[in-house]
Amino acid sequence: MAESNAAGAGEFPLSDEHRMLLLMRDTLYEGSWDDFQEDLRARAEDRPHVFDTVPPSPGMRQAIARHIRLIDEMWTWELRAGRTLRADGP
């Protein structure tokens, strides 16, 4: 995660995976990290969910856990920085 400095948070280093999650948040979940994470958790727990964002596979639950961790990092950064991350730039 990017570190904070006296002037506020630095830039968050977006990987391709971060950008994919940002696009999914904005497109499928109307910008809501909370809805996105809840849907991922429901999918991992075999509960009703809205979108199959991770294909069924032996590693599905691990992929979902990784996505939830990445979302937590981005969401925390957004709250500290007072800015919303975008897939198309900082």
N, C-alpha and C positions, 0 to 999 in steps of 0.2 A: 504494500500500500504506500502511496505517496506520503511523505512526511510533511507536517505542518511547519510553517516558519512564522516569523513575527507578523508578516503581512497577510497571512492566511495559508491555506493549503496550496501545495505545489500542484503541478499537473499530474493527473493519474495516467500511468503508462498503460494504454489500451492494447491488449493482444487481439488477435483475430477472434479468439474465443469470447473475450469481453465484448467486442463489437457485435458478435452474433447474439449474445444475451441482451445487449442493449436494443438491437433491432427487434428481437422477440418481445421484450418488455413493451416497447412503444407500439408495435404492430398488433400483438395478440392480447396484451393486457392493459392497453390504453395508458401506458406509462406507470403502472402500479407495480412496484417491487413486491409489495405485500401479497397481491393477488397472484403474481408469478410464483412466489415461493410457496404459497399455500397449494397451488395447483401441482407444483413439483412434489411436495410432500405427500399429497393425496395419491399421486401416481406411484410413488415409491412404496406406499403402504397399501396398494391395491384397493384404494377407495375411489369413488367416482371423482373424475377430474374432467377438465374442459378440453385441454389439448394434449396430444401425445408428442411432446417436444423432444423426447429421447426415444429412439426406436427400441422395441423389446430386444433384449440381448442378455447374455449372462452378466455383463458388466453394467446393466442399466442402473441399478441402485447406486453403484459407485459413481457413475457419470452424473446422476442427479445430485448426489452429495457434493461432488466437485462444483457443480453449477451453483448450488446453494451457497457454498463457501465464497465463490467468486462474486455472487450477488451481494452477500454480506459485506465484502470488501468495498464494492462500488457504492453501495447504499451508505455505508459508514462514511466514506470519503465525501459523498454528496452532502450529507448532513453537516460534516465538519467544515466543508468548503462553502456551503451555502449556494451550491451550483448543481445543475443537473447535467450529468454526463450524456453525451450524444455519440452515436456510432460514427457519425461523419466528421468528428473533430473533438477538440478539447472542451 
